Amino acid sequence: MIITQEIKDTVAKAPFIPITTVSAQGEPHLIVVGKVAEIRDGDILGFGIYKMEITQQNIKDNGTMQVIIATMEGGPKGFRLTGKACLEEKLVLFKAEKVEMLL
């Protein structure tokens, strides 16, 4: 399992979550979302779609995505998750394939 309990605890404390996708031309696109809407099957984070036109197009083009989960609550802690995303109705579903500790 890529997303450990420690990461799930950090998800719950994170005040906002930056996500980065990549265009078909290789250009990064960074946005900030409020919260993780759900965690599925241990390694899939679901984000509610609010606009996100460029992010959605990038996901359709290649699915490459990174997510930063960080908090200062209880002391600094952070993780960079790398993986693939897809769109499902009103959710971006991100499957973490790699995790790096940041703080």
HELIX and SHEET records of a PDB file:
HELIX    1   1 GLN A    5  LYS A   13  1                                   9    
HELIX    2   2 GLU A   53  ASP A   61  1                                   9    
SHEET    1   A 7 PRO A  28  VAL A  33  0                                        
SHEET    2   A 7 ILE A  17  VAL A  22 -1                                        
SHEET    3   A 7 THR A  64  THR A  71 -1                                        
SHEET    4   A 7 LYS A  77  GLU A  88 -1                                        
SHEET    5   A 7 LEU A  91  MET A 101 -1                                        
SHEET    6   A 7 ILE A  44  GLY A  48 -1                                        
SHEET    7   A 7 GLU A  38  ARG A  40 -1                                        
END                                                                             
